[in-house]
Amino acid sequence: ALGLALALLQKTFGIVSLPGSDAFLIDAYPVSISTTDVVFVGVMALLLCMSAALYPASRAAAIEPADAVNMSG
């Protein structure tokens, strides 16, 4: 979300300017935001987070709650 917000700010206001921009037709780094890229990154991040949670969740599911309480003390 932060990266998307920064990209939108750059696209709208041109926060980061090109050095020596008087020699170019543009004065700030160009930004192109693709809906497909945003959705792809979001879906991949969700899948990676879910897959990273599978192993700890399966380990936790294998322990009886009463045993887990006794192990912590």
Buried (B, 14 or more C-beta within 10 A) or exposed (E): EEEEEEBEEBBEEBEEEBEEEEEEEEEBEEBEEEEEEEEEEEEEEEEEEEEEEEEEEEEEEEEEEEEEEEEEE
